[in-house]
Amino acid sequence: MLAKKFRLQVGKWIKDKTKKAVTRESSFFILKTNPNNLIFSRFGVVVGSRVVKSAVKRNQLKRIIFDFIRLKKLYEIPGKDFLIIVSPPINKLTKTEIEKELRKILQ
């Protein structure tokens, strides 16, 4: 799992209306990025109950995404906040396909 200091507090980030996030979309993810004043990046993942009904599967998806970020050391990118919102078509993908799609959207 990704260390706590590299995780974004999603609730606070979404409530802050002053954020002017840059948005990128794919068929499986919506990526919102915003600069921060830190020497590292923070990542947040949102998997809604509309995407996957089971809490166990939602947490598995989050773990897959956070592990990908941790293993690729994406948190070393200086000064950005990333919010990854998962879309419903993700149910059809395997772990390797999810990682491939993440690689595409995070470039």
N, CA, C and O atoms as a DFTB+ gen file, in Angstrom:
428 C
 N C O
     1  1       0.841      -1.182       0.000
     2  2       0.000       0.000       0.000
     3  2       0.882       1.240       0.000
     4  3       1.992       1.231       0.532
     5  1       0.391       2.264      -0.580
     6  2       1.101       3.537      -0.669
     7  2       1.153       4.201       0.705
     8  3       0.163       4.185       1.437
     9  1       2.294       4.780       1.057
    10  2       2.446       5.445       2.350
    11  2       1.426       6.574       2.500
    12  3       1.019       7.191       1.515
    13  1       1.024       6.832       3.728
    14  2      -0.041       7.784       3.990
    15  2       0.291       9.195       3.500
    16  3      -0.597       9.914       3.042
    17  1       1.557       9.595       3.591
    18  2       1.898      10.958       3.175
    19  2       1.777      11.154       1.663
    20  3       1.707      12.289       1.192
    21  1       1.752      10.055       0.900
    22  2       1.596      10.140      -0.542
    23  2       0.142       9.978      -0.988
    24  3      -0.153      10.030      -2.182
    25  1      -0.771       9.780      -0.021
    26  2      -2.179       9.639      -0.353
    27  2      -2.900      10.970      -0.176
    28  3      -2.641      11.706       0.776
    29  1      -3.780      11.261      -1.078
    30  2      -4.549      12.491      -1.070
    31  2      -5.802      12.298      -0.224
    32  3      -6.468      11.268      -0.321
    33  1      -6.122      13.289       0.604
    34  2      -7.371      13.242       1.351
    35  2      -8.475      13.700       0.405
    36  3      -8.710      14.894       0.218
    37  1      -9.133      12.725      -0.176
    38  2     -10.064      12.968      -1.276
    39  2     -11.220      13.874      -0.863
    40  3     -11.586      14.783      -1.608
    41  1     -11.785      13.644       0.289
    42  2     -12.924      14.445       0.736
    43  2     -12.593      15.924       0.829
    44  3     -13.356      16.764       0.351
    45  1     -11.471      16.245       1.435
    46  2     -11.050      17.644       1.554
    47  2     -10.715      18.231       0.188
    48  3     -11.017      19.393      -0.082
    49  1     -10.098      17.435      -0.666
    50  2      -9.684      17.917      -1.985
    51  2     -10.895      18.255      -2.849
    52  3     -10.894      19.256      -3.565
    53  1     -11.917      17.425      -2.780
    54  2     -13.119      17.651      -3.583
    55  2     -13.904      18.855      -3.068
    56  3     -14.450      19.620      -3.863
    57  1     -13.968      19.032      -1.750
    58  2     -14.730      20.140      -1.166
    59  2     -14.098      21.500      -1.433
    60  3     -14.795      22.514      -1.427
    61  1     -12.811      21.536      -1.663
    62  2     -12.123      22.801      -1.893
    63  2     -12.459      23.306      -3.293
    64  3     -11.917      22.816      -4.284
    65  1     -13.335      24.265      -3.367
    66  2     -13.820      24.766      -4.658
    67  2     -12.810      25.678      -5.359
    68  3     -12.999      26.023      -6.525
    69  1     -11.742      26.070      -4.661
    70  2     -10.759      26.951      -5.287
    71  2      -9.819      26.197      -6.207
    72  3      -9.046      26.817      -6.937
    73  1      -9.867      24.884      -6.187
    74  2      -8.986      24.071      -7.027
    75  2      -9.415      24.178      -8.489
    76  3     -10.586      23.990      -8.819
    77  1      -8.481      24.473      -9.330
    78  2      -8.725      24.490     -10.771
    79  2      -7.974      23.310     -11.368
    80  3      -6.884      23.470     -11.918
    81  1      -8.549      22.154     -11.259
    82  2      -7.884      20.920     -11.673
    83  2      -7.929      20.734     -13.186
    84  3      -8.922      21.048     -13.841
    85  1      -6.839      20.221     -13.715
    86  2      -6.769      19.853     -15.126
    87  2      -7.286      18.416     -15.235
    88  3      -6.835      17.537     -14.500
    89  1      -8.220      18.179     -16.138
    90  2      -8.879      16.881     -16.242
    91  2      -8.504      16.175     -17.540
    92  3      -8.513      16.767     -18.620
    93  1      -8.176      14.895     -17.403
    94  2      -7.947      14.015     -18.553
    95  2      -8.876      12.813     -18.394
    96  3      -9.078      12.313     -17.287
    97  1      -9.433      12.359     -19.509
    98  2     -10.380      11.244     -19.450
    99  2      -9.982      10.128     -20.396
   100  3      -9.453      10.360     -21.483
   101  1     -10.252       8.911     -19.952
   102  2     -10.182       7.744     -20.823
   103  2     -11.497       6.998     -20.608
   104  3     -12.350       7.462     -19.850
   105  1     -11.670       5.872     -21.251
   106  2     -12.926       5.151     -21.079
   107  2     -13.009       4.449     -19.719
   108  3     -14.088       4.012     -19.319
   109  1     -11.878       4.336     -19.003
   110  2     -11.855       3.636     -17.719
   111  2     -11.563       4.549     -16.526
   112  3     -11.910       4.213     -15.394
   113  1     -10.932       5.693     -16.765
   114  2     -10.530       6.583     -15.679
   115  2     -10.784       8.044     -16.027
   116  3     -10.810       8.427     -17.196
   117  1     -10.970       8.847     -14.987
   118  2     -10.920      10.303     -15.092
   119  2      -9.787      10.721     -14.167
   120  3      -9.787      10.373     -12.986
   121  1      -8.829      11.461     -14.692
   122  2      -7.667      11.896     -13.921
   123  2      -7.725      13.401     -13.748
   124  3      -7.762      14.142     -14.731
   125  1      -7.733      13.858     -12.502
   126  2      -7.708      15.289     -12.205
   127  2      -6.380      15.597     -11.541
   128  3      -6.001      14.941     -10.570
   129  1      -5.671      16.592     -12.058
   130  2      -4.381      16.971     -11.498
   131  2      -4.412      18.434     -11.092
   132  3      -5.075      19.265     -11.712
   133  1      -3.677      18.716     -10.038
   134  2      -3.592      20.058      -9.516
   135  2      -2.215      20.234      -8.879
   136  3      -1.737      19.316      -8.213
   137  1      -1.571      21.366      -9.059
   138  2      -0.259      21.547      -8.429
   139  2      -0.374      21.686      -6.912
   140  3      -1.373      22.186      -6.394
   141  1       0.666      21.235      -6.215
   142  2       0.766      21.463      -4.774
   143  2       2.160      22.026      -4.489
   144  3       2.997      22.070      -5.391
   145  1       2.415      22.442      -3.291
   146  2       3.695      23.053      -2.954
   147  2       4.625      22.075      -2.241
   148  3       5.456      22.489      -1.432
   149  1       4.494      20.800      -2.531
   150  2       5.294      19.778      -1.869
   151  2       6.369      19.256      -2.808
   152  3       6.311      19.490      -4.015
   153  1       7.353      18.546      -2.256
   154  2       8.421      17.988      -3.091
   155  2       8.057      16.604      -3.616
   156  3       8.863      15.963      -4.290
   157  1       6.866      16.149      -3.315
   158  2       6.383      14.851      -3.792
   159  2       4.943      15.002      -4.249
   160  3       4.313      16.029      -3.998
   161  1       4.427      13.997      -4.908
   162  2       3.045      14.002      -5.369
   163  2       2.164      13.177      -4.444
   164  3       2.630      12.271      -3.754
   165  1       0.887      13.512      -4.448
   166  2      -0.088      12.755      -3.675
   167  2      -1.141      12.209      -4.626
   168  3      -1.486      12.840      -5.625
   169  1      -1.648      11.017      -4.295
   170  2      -2.612      10.334      -5.150
   171  2      -3.855       9.958      -4.354
   172  3      -3.767       9.516      -3.208
   173  1      -5.007      10.139      -4.975
   174  2      -6.269       9.708      -4.404
   175  2      -7.031       8.893      -5.432
   176  3      -6.943       9.152      -6.632
   177  1      -7.778       7.909      -4.958
   178  2      -8.546       7.046      -5.856
   179  2      -9.993       7.004      -5.367
   180  3     -10.258       6.811      -4.180
   181  1     -10.921       7.187      -6.303
   182  2     -12.347       7.115      -5.987
   183  2     -12.954       6.004      -6.831
   184  3     -12.901       6.031      -8.060
   185  1     -13.533       5.025      -6.139
   186  2     -14.269       3.944      -6.801
   187  2     -15.663       3.940      -6.180
   188  3     -15.849       3.488      -5.050
   189  1     -16.615       4.437      -6.914
   190  2     -17.974       4.559      -6.401
   191  2     -18.723       3.246      -6.382
   192  3     -18.329       2.276      -7.029
   193  1     -19.812       3.230      -5.629
   194  2     -20.620       2.008      -5.544
   195  2     -21.359       1.740      -6.856
   196  3     -21.845       0.629      -7.072
   197  1     -21.449       2.737      -7.727
   198  2     -22.047       2.507      -9.045
   199  2     -21.101       1.732      -9.947
   200  3     -21.532       1.052     -10.878
   201  1     -19.811       1.839      -9.665
   202  2     -18.806       1.124     -10.458
   203  2     -18.822      -0.346     -10.078
   204  3     -18.949      -1.219     -10.937
   205  1     -18.691      -0.614      -8.779
   206  2     -18.697      -1.983      -8.248
   207  2     -19.533      -1.972      -6.976
   208  3     -19.286      -1.168      -6.077
   209  1     -20.505      -2.844      -6.897
   210  2     -21.388      -2.879      -5.737
   211  2     -20.680      -3.379      -4.477
   212  3     -20.931      -2.878      -3.381
   213  1     -19.809      -4.351      -4.632
   214  2     -19.157      -4.982      -3.493
   215  2     -18.007      -4.123      -2.962
   216  3     -17.127      -3.713      -3.718
   217  1     -18.026      -3.856      -1.652
   218  2     -16.956      -3.073      -1.028
   219  2     -15.614      -3.789      -1.134
   220  3     -14.572      -3.145      -1.257
   221  1     -15.637      -5.103      -1.087
   222  2     -14.405      -5.886      -1.194
   223  2     -13.747      -5.647      -2.555
   224  3     -12.536      -5.443      -2.639
   225  1     -14.546      -5.673      -3.607
   226  2     -14.001      -5.470      -4.954
   227  2     -13.561      -4.025      -5.167
   228  3     -12.573      -3.776      -5.857
   229  1     -14.292      -3.058      -4.575
   230  2     -13.859      -1.653      -4.658
   231  2     -12.494      -1.482      -4.005
   232  3     -11.626      -0.800      -4.549
   233  1     -12.301      -2.094      -2.847
   234  2     -11.014      -2.003      -2.160
   235  2      -9.910      -2.726      -2.928
   236  3      -8.762      -2.283      -2.917
   237  1     -10.241      -3.823      -3.589
   238  2      -9.247      -4.523      -4.415
   239  2      -8.790      -3.634      -5.567
   240  3      -7.600      -3.585      -5.879
   241  1      -9.726      -2.934      -6.198
   242  2      -9.367      -2.014      -7.275
   243  2      -8.453      -0.901      -6.766
   244  3      -7.460      -0.559      -7.408
   245  1      -8.798      -0.342      -5.610
   246  2      -7.953       0.707      -5.031
   247  2      -6.554       0.176      -4.738
   248  3      -5.560       0.857      -4.990
   249  1      -6.480      -1.044      -4.205
   250  2      -5.174      -1.640      -3.911
   251  2      -4.343      -1.838      -5.168
   252  3      -3.140      -1.580      -5.168
   253  1      -4.980      -2.294      -6.237
   254  2      -4.280      -2.486      -7.509
   255  2      -3.701      -1.151      -7.987
   256  3      -2.547      -1.086      -8.411
   257  1      -4.499      -0.099      -7.918
   258  2      -4.056       1.213      -8.384
   259  2      -2.948       1.773      -7.500
   260  3      -1.937       2.258      -8.009
   261  1      -3.127       1.711      -6.178
   262  2      -2.096       2.231      -5.269
   263  2      -0.796       1.430      -5.370
   264  3       0.290       2.002      -5.268
   265  1      -0.894       0.122      -5.567
   266  2       0.318      -0.691      -5.727
   267  2       1.053      -0.339      -7.018
   268  3       2.284      -0.308      -7.045
   269  1       0.305      -0.076      -8.083
   270  2       0.926       0.346      -9.334
   271  2       1.694       1.653      -9.123
   272  3       2.827       1.791      -9.582
   273  1       1.084       2.596      -8.437
   274  2       1.726       3.894      -8.167
   275  2       2.973       3.705      -7.312
   276  3       4.005       4.329      -7.561
   277  1       2.874       2.842      -6.303
   278  2       4.002       2.604      -5.400
   279  2       5.153       1.918      -6.128
   280  3       6.306       2.317      -5.968
   281  1       4.863       0.907      -6.913
   282  2       5.914       0.157      -7.598
   283  2       6.599       0.976      -8.695
   284  3       7.796       0.809      -8.933
   285  1       5.864       1.847      -9.353
   286  2       6.438       2.697     -10.401
   287  2       7.054       3.978      -9.824
   288  3       7.640       4.777     -10.554
   289  1       6.914       4.161      -8.505
   290  2       7.441       5.335      -7.791
   291  2       6.960       6.649      -8.408
   292  3       7.728       7.600      -8.556
   293  1       5.695       6.680      -8.760
   294  2       5.111       7.878      -9.350
   295  2       4.989       9.007      -8.337
   296  3       4.867      10.169      -8.726
   297  1       5.018       8.691      -7.052
   298  2       4.927       9.713      -6.017
   299  2       6.167      10.607      -5.988
   300  3       6.155      11.650      -5.334
   301  1       7.229      10.217      -6.680
   302  2       8.448      11.022      -6.719
   303  2       8.349      12.194      -7.693
   304  3       9.231      13.052      -7.719
   305  1       7.292      12.237      -8.488
   306  2       7.055      13.392      -9.363
   307  2       6.821      14.593      -8.444
   308  3       5.940      14.535      -7.586
   309  1       7.579      15.674      -8.599
   310  2       7.444      16.780      -7.649
   311  2       6.185      17.628      -7.857
   312  3       5.846      18.009      -8.978
   313  1       5.511      17.908      -6.751
   314  2       4.498      18.946      -6.690
   315  2       3.191      18.798      -7.432
   316  3       2.738      19.758      -8.055
   317  1       2.559      17.627      -7.392
   318  2       1.235      17.492      -8.013
   319  2       0.329      16.633      -7.144
   320  3       0.777      15.726      -6.442
   321  1      -0.953      16.947      -7.215
   322  2      -1.986      16.109      -6.615
   323  2      -2.733      15.434      -7.756
   324  3      -3.123      16.091      -8.721
   325  1      -2.933      14.125      -7.648
   326  2      -3.640      13.359      -8.671
   327  2      -4.866      12.722      -8.035
   328  3      -4.770      12.071      -6.995
   329  1      -6.013      12.913      -8.664
   330  2      -7.233      12.236      -8.246
   331  2      -7.662      11.339      -9.394
   332  3      -7.925      11.815     -10.498
   333  1      -7.733      10.031      -9.129
   334  2      -8.117       9.051     -10.145
   335  2      -9.531       8.576      -9.819
   336  3      -9.775       7.977      -8.771
   337  1     -10.450       8.855     -10.732
   338  2     -11.834       8.427     -10.562
   339  2     -12.066       7.269     -11.530
   340  3     -11.831       7.391     -12.732
   341  1     -12.528       6.151     -10.989
   342  2     -12.704       4.930     -11.781
   343  2     -14.098       4.906     -12.392
   344  3     -15.081       5.217     -11.719
   345  1     -14.182       4.536     -13.665
   346  2     -15.451       4.449     -14.397
   347  2     -15.946       3.000     -14.463
   348  3     -15.144       2.073     -14.351
   349  1     -17.249       2.796     -14.643
   350  2     -17.821       1.440     -14.630
   351  2     -17.239       0.411     -15.598
   352  3     -17.221      -0.767     -15.239
   353  1     -16.762       0.759     -16.795
   354  2     -16.246      -0.292     -17.686
   355  2     -15.012      -1.027     -17.137
   356  3     -14.562      -2.001     -17.741
   357  1     -14.474      -0.586     -16.028
   358  2     -13.276      -1.208     -15.442
   359  2     -13.547      -2.651     -15.033
   360  3     -12.610      -3.441     -14.913
   361  1     -14.804      -3.006     -14.818
   362  2     -15.161      -4.362     -14.374
   363  2     -14.707      -5.444     -15.345
   364  3     -14.482      -6.586     -14.945
   365  1     -14.573      -5.091     -16.612
   366  2     -14.236      -6.072     -17.636
   367  2     -12.743      -6.327     -17.768
   368  3     -12.333      -7.237     -18.489
   369  1     -11.915      -5.527     -17.072
   370  2     -10.463      -5.615     -17.240
   371  2      -9.802      -6.494     -16.187
   372  3     -10.287      -6.622     -15.063
   373  1      -8.673      -7.101     -16.582
   374  2      -7.842      -7.841     -15.631
   375  2      -6.848      -6.871     -15.001
   376  3      -6.785      -5.700     -15.376
   377  1      -6.075      -7.368     -14.045
   378  2      -5.105      -6.521     -13.347
   379  2      -4.078      -5.929     -14.307
   380  3      -3.758      -4.744     -14.214
   381  1      -3.560      -6.734     -15.223
   382  2      -2.551      -6.234     -16.154
   383  2      -3.142      -5.202     -17.120
   384  3      -2.466      -4.243     -17.494
   385  1      -4.388      -5.396     -17.520
   386  2      -5.037      -4.421     -18.398
   387  2      -5.295      -3.108     -17.660
   388  3      -5.179      -2.032     -18.246
   389  1      -5.646      -3.193     -16.374
   390  2      -5.847      -1.991     -15.564
   391  2      -4.534      -1.215     -15.472
   392  3      -4.522       0.005     -15.636
   393  1      -3.435      -1.913     -15.212
   394  2      -2.132      -1.258     -15.117
   395  2      -1.729      -0.619     -16.441
   396  3      -1.128       0.455     -16.456
   397  1      -2.055      -1.269     -17.542
   398  2      -1.746      -0.725     -18.863
   399  2      -2.521       0.572     -19.102
   400  3      -1.962       1.541     -19.614
   401  1      -3.794       0.594     -18.737
   402  2      -4.612       1.798     -18.889
   403  2      -4.130       2.920     -17.969
   404  3      -4.137       4.088     -18.359
   405  1      -3.713       2.571     -16.752
   406  2      -3.159       3.573     -15.832
   407  2      -1.900       4.196     -16.409
   408  3      -1.706       5.409     -16.337
   409  1      -1.051       3.360     -16.981
   410  2       0.197       3.847     -17.587
   411  2      -0.125       4.866     -18.682
   412  3       0.552       5.887     -18.804
   413  1      -1.167       4.586     -19.481
   414  2      -1.541       5.491     -20.563
   415  2      -2.006       6.850     -20.040
   416  3      -1.572       7.892     -20.532
   417  1      -2.887       6.832     -19.043
   418  2      -3.487       8.090     -18.588
   419  2      -2.528       8.912     -17.725
   420  3      -2.653      10.135     -17.664
   421  1      -1.585       8.266     -17.065
   422  2      -0.663       9.000     -16.198
   423  2       0.559       9.561     -16.936
   424  3       1.390      10.239     -16.332
   425  1       0.667       9.286     -18.215
   426  2       1.805       9.824     -18.968
   427  2       1.587      11.268     -19.343
   428  3       2.447      11.877     -19.980
